[in-house]
Amino acid sequence: MVNVAIAYFSGRGHTLRLADYIAGALGDENCNARLIDVTQVTEMDWAAMEAADAILFGAPTYMGSVAAEFKMFMDSTSGIWSEQLWADKLAGGFTVATFPGGDKLSSLMQMNIFAAQHGMVWVGQDQIGAPVVPENDGINASGVWLGLGATTSRDKTLMVHQGDLETARRFGVRVARAARRWSV
């Protein structure tokens, strides 16, 4: 069975909502998914990340960058980095911001470089939305390919636009497919 750790920080619940959708898709694809709040990492969480086939990184984009709490997690992995304990694991990232552009690419680039420094192999987004594929209205609405980029919703029962939640589900399926292929 493929194991995927989802290390995230969620300021107001938006990033957690995406993490839940990704984890649900992973579960539907017969993968073990473990959600890890990076502000409360336990020894069991560190062990789960070390044992994982893939680690996904998620954080909101605040002021054009990953949230400070997520950056603190990144910085805390220097011992893992120096021994390259995550080398050759799959990695991917997701972020959410208030605006459709919202400088999300900047956060995904930070996560991508972080993963590259750890020797990880990055899995990006593969969903083509409308207008190119009209039946995919709302899918990958931000047009972000480096990872999952979502936009907050004014409807606080949703937290994130419905199309972005579906894109998160599809991203989870993609990661599951890649992790199964990579772990063979």
DORO-578420 format. One record per residue (C-alpha): residue number from 1; x, y, z; residue in one letter. Coordinates in Angstrom, 2 decimals. Layout:
<recs>
> NUM / X / Y / Z / A
...
</recs>
This chain:
<recs>
> 1 / 0.00 / 0.00 / 0.00 / M
> 2 / 1.24 / 3.47 / -0.91 / V
> 3 / 1.70 / 5.95 / 1.96 / N
> 4 / 1.31 / 9.69 / 1.47 / V
> 5 / 1.96 / 12.29 / 4.15 / A
> 6 / 0.23 / 15.65 / 3.79 / I
> 7 / 2.17 / 18.25 / 5.77 / A
> 8 / 0.18 / 21.47 / 5.94 / Y
> 9 / -0.48 / 24.68 / 7.79 / F
> 10 / -3.96 / 26.16 / 7.74 / S
> 11 / -4.54 / 29.63 / 9.11 / G
> 12 / -8.33 / 29.84 / 8.86 / R
> 13 / -9.26 / 26.37 / 7.61 / G
> 14 / -8.96 / 26.85 / 3.85 / H
> 15 / -5.75 / 24.83 / 3.45 / T
> 16 / -7.09 / 22.08 / 5.70 / L
> 17 / -10.20 / 21.89 / 3.50 / R
> 18 / -7.96 / 21.25 / 0.47 / L
> 19 / -5.87 / 18.72 / 2.44 / A
> 20 / -9.05 / 16.85 / 3.40 / D
> 21 / -10.16 / 16.62 / -0.24 / Y
> 22 / -6.73 / 15.42 / -1.34 / I
> 23 / -6.64 / 12.86 / 1.49 / A
> 24 / -10.14 / 11.65 / 0.57 / G
> 25 / -9.08 / 11.07 / -3.02 / A
> 26 / -5.97 / 9.23 / -1.87 / L
> 27 / -8.14 / 7.00 / 0.31 / G
> 28 / -10.50 / 6.35 / -2.60 / D
> 29 / -7.41 / 5.27 / -4.58 / E
> 30 / -6.41 / 2.77 / -1.85 / N
> 31 / -3.56 / 4.86 / -0.51 / C
> 32 / -2.88 / 5.62 / 3.14 / N
> 33 / -3.01 / 9.37 / 3.72 / A
> 34 / -1.79 / 11.01 / 6.91 / R
> 35 / -2.60 / 14.66 / 7.61 / L
> 36 / 0.15 / 16.42 / 9.55 / I
> 37 / -0.39 / 19.90 / 10.97 / D
> 38 / 3.13 / 21.33 / 10.82 / V
> 39 / 2.53 / 23.44 / 13.93 / T
> 40 / 2.10 / 20.25 / 15.99 / Q
> 41 / 4.47 / 17.68 / 14.48 / V
> 42 / 4.97 / 14.62 / 16.70 / T
> 43 / 7.66 / 11.95 / 16.56 / E
> 44 / 5.06 / 9.69 / 14.92 / M
> 45 / 4.49 / 12.36 / 12.27 / D
> 46 / 8.21 / 12.63 / 11.54 / W
> 47 / 8.37 / 8.82 / 11.27 / A
> 48 / 5.35 / 8.84 / 8.94 / A
> 49 / 7.04 / 11.37 / 6.66 / M
> 50 / 10.22 / 9.29 / 6.64 / E
> 51 / 8.24 / 6.15 / 5.73 / A
> 52 / 6.01 / 7.89 / 3.16 / A
> 53 / 6.28 / 7.25 / -0.56 / D
> 54 / 5.19 / 10.85 / -1.16 / A
> 55 / 4.94 / 14.01 / 0.91 / I
> 56 / 2.58 / 16.79 / -0.11 / L
> 57 / 3.16 / 20.28 / 1.24 / F
> 58 / 0.31 / 22.73 / 1.78 / G
> 59 / 0.16 / 26.29 / 3.04 / A
> 60 / -1.84 / 29.42 / 2.42 / P
> 61 / -0.19 / 32.18 / 0.45 / T
> 62 / 0.16 / 35.23 / 2.67 / Y
> 63 / 1.76 / 38.39 / 1.31 / M
> 64 / 3.24 / 36.56 / -1.70 / G
> 65 / 4.84 / 33.72 / 0.25 / S
> 66 / 4.06 / 30.59 / 2.23 / V
> 67 / 2.74 / 31.38 / 5.69 / A
> 68 / 5.45 / 31.89 / 8.32 / A
> 69 / 4.28 / 28.81 / 10.24 / E
> 70 / 4.94 / 26.64 / 7.21 / F
> 71 / 8.33 / 28.27 / 6.64 / K
> 72 / 9.23 / 27.38 / 10.24 / M
> 73 / 8.45 / 23.74 / 9.41 / F
> 74 / 10.61 / 23.94 / 6.29 / M
> 75 / 13.50 / 25.35 / 8.31 / D
> 76 / 13.10 / 22.62 / 10.95 / S
> 77 / 13.98 / 19.91 / 8.39 / T
> 78 / 17.66 / 20.85 / 8.07 / S
> 79 / 18.74 / 17.63 / 9.80 / G
> 80 / 16.63 / 15.59 / 7.38 / I
> 81 / 18.10 / 17.60 / 4.49 / W
> 82 / 21.72 / 17.10 / 5.58 / S
> 83 / 21.25 / 13.32 / 5.47 / E
> 84 / 18.94 / 13.44 / 2.40 / Q
> 85 / 16.42 / 11.23 / 4.19 / L
> 86 / 13.61 / 12.33 / 1.86 / W
> 87 / 15.62 / 11.87 / -1.35 / A
> 88 / 13.72 / 10.15 / -4.17 / D
> 89 / 10.34 / 10.49 / -2.47 / K
> 90 / 7.62 / 12.12 / -4.51 / L
> 91 / 6.56 / 15.61 / -3.51 / A
> 92 / 3.86 / 18.04 / -4.51 / G
> 93 / 2.34 / 21.22 / -3.21 / G
> 94 / -0.88 / 23.11 / -2.78 / F
> 95 / -1.81 / 26.60 / -1.71 / T
> 96 / -4.81 / 28.87 / -1.41 / V
> 97 / -5.13 / 32.65 / -1.62 / A
> 98 / -7.88 / 35.25 / -1.64 / T
> 99 / -7.46 / 36.27 / -5.28 / F
> 100 / -7.43 / 34.00 / -8.37 / P
> 101 / -3.82 / 35.02 / -9.08 / G
> 102 / -2.90 / 35.81 / -5.52 / G
> 103 / 0.83 / 35.15 / -6.00 / D
> 104 / 0.19 / 31.43 / -5.45 / K
> 105 / 2.96 / 30.53 / -7.86 / L
> 106 / 5.48 / 32.13 / -5.51 / S
> 107 / 4.43 / 29.78 / -2.70 / S
> 108 / 4.46 / 26.72 / -4.95 / L
> 109 / 7.93 / 27.68 / -6.17 / M
> 110 / 9.13 / 27.86 / -2.55 / Q
> 111 / 7.73 / 24.40 / -1.89 / M
> 112 / 9.20 / 23.06 / -5.14 / N
> 113 / 12.68 / 24.38 / -4.33 / I
> 114 / 12.36 / 23.03 / -0.79 / F
> 115 / 11.53 / 19.58 / -2.20 / A
> 116 / 14.38 / 19.80 / -4.72 / A
> 117 / 16.83 / 20.59 / -1.93 / Q
> 118 / 15.64 / 17.43 / -0.21 / H
> 119 / 16.27 / 15.46 / -3.42 / G
> 120 / 12.56 / 14.81 / -3.94 / M
> 121 / 10.77 / 14.33 / -7.27 / V
> 122 / 7.98 / 16.87 / -7.88 / W
> 123 / 4.49 / 16.02 / -9.14 / V
> 124 / 2.61 / 18.95 / -10.64 / G
> 125 / -0.95 / 19.57 / -11.72 / Q
> 126 / -2.34 / 17.89 / -14.84 / D
> 127 / -5.88 / 19.26 / -15.02 / Q
> 128 / -6.84 / 21.37 / -18.03 / I
> 129 / -9.85 / 23.53 / -17.29 / G
> 130 / -12.19 / 25.67 / -19.32 / A
> 131 / -12.07 / 27.37 / -21.78 / P
> 132 / -9.72 / 24.78 / -23.32 / V
> 133 / -11.88 / 21.88 / -22.08 / V
> 134 / -15.38 / 23.43 / -21.75 / P
> 135 / -16.77 / 20.56 / -19.65 / E
> 136 / -14.07 / 21.26 / -17.03 / N
> 137 / -15.57 / 24.59 / -16.00 / D
> 138 / -14.08 / 25.57 / -12.62 / G
> 139 / -11.25 / 23.01 / -12.79 / I
> 140 / -7.76 / 24.49 / -12.30 / N
> 141 / -9.39 / 27.91 / -12.60 / A
> 142 / -6.16 / 29.67 / -11.60 / S
> 143 / -4.28 / 27.97 / -14.44 / G
> 144 / -1.54 / 26.82 / -12.08 / V
> 145 / 0.57 / 23.85 / -13.23 / W
> 146 / 3.33 / 23.63 / -10.64 / L
> 147 / 0.86 / 22.33 / -8.05 / G
> 148 / -2.64 / 22.97 / -6.79 / L
> 149 / -3.59 / 26.64 / -6.60 / G
> 150 / -7.00 / 27.41 / -5.07 / A
> 151 / -9.00 / 30.54 / -4.33 / T
> 152 / -10.95 / 31.21 / -1.15 / T
> 153 / -14.72 / 31.42 / -1.37 / S
> 154 / -16.91 / 34.09 / 0.18 / R
> 155 / -19.25 / 31.21 / 1.05 / D
> 156 / -17.65 / 30.14 / 4.33 / K
> 157 / -19.53 / 26.82 / 4.29 / T
> 158 / -17.39 / 25.92 / 1.24 / L
> 159 / -14.20 / 27.80 / 2.29 / M
> 160 / -12.78 / 27.19 / -1.21 / V
> 161 / -14.48 / 27.39 / -4.61 / H
> 162 / -16.24 / 24.14 / -5.56 / Q
> 163 / -14.17 / 23.78 / -8.75 / G
> 164 / -10.97 / 24.08 / -6.71 / D
> 165 / -12.21 / 21.37 / -4.33 / L
> 166 / -12.80 / 19.10 / -7.32 / E
> 167 / -9.36 / 20.04 / -8.63 / T
> 168 / -7.93 / 19.08 / -5.21 / A
> 169 / -9.66 / 15.70 / -5.46 / R
> 170 / -8.22 / 15.17 / -8.94 / R
> 171 / -4.77 / 16.23 / -7.69 / F
> 172 / -5.03 / 13.53 / -5.01 / G
> 173 / -5.86 / 10.96 / -7.70 / V
> 174 / -2.84 / 12.10 / -9.73 / R
> 175 / -0.53 / 11.83 / -6.73 / V
> 176 / -1.88 / 8.35 / -5.94 / A
> 177 / -1.28 / 7.25 / -9.54 / R
> 178 / 2.25 / 8.68 / -9.53 / A
> 179 / 3.08 / 7.21 / -6.11 / A
> 180 / 1.94 / 3.74 / -7.17 / R
> 181 / 4.01 / 4.00 / -10.34 / R
> 182 / 7.06 / 5.42 / -8.56 / W
> 183 / 7.01 / 2.89 / -5.69 / S
> 184 / 7.11 / -0.16 / -7.97 / V
</recs>
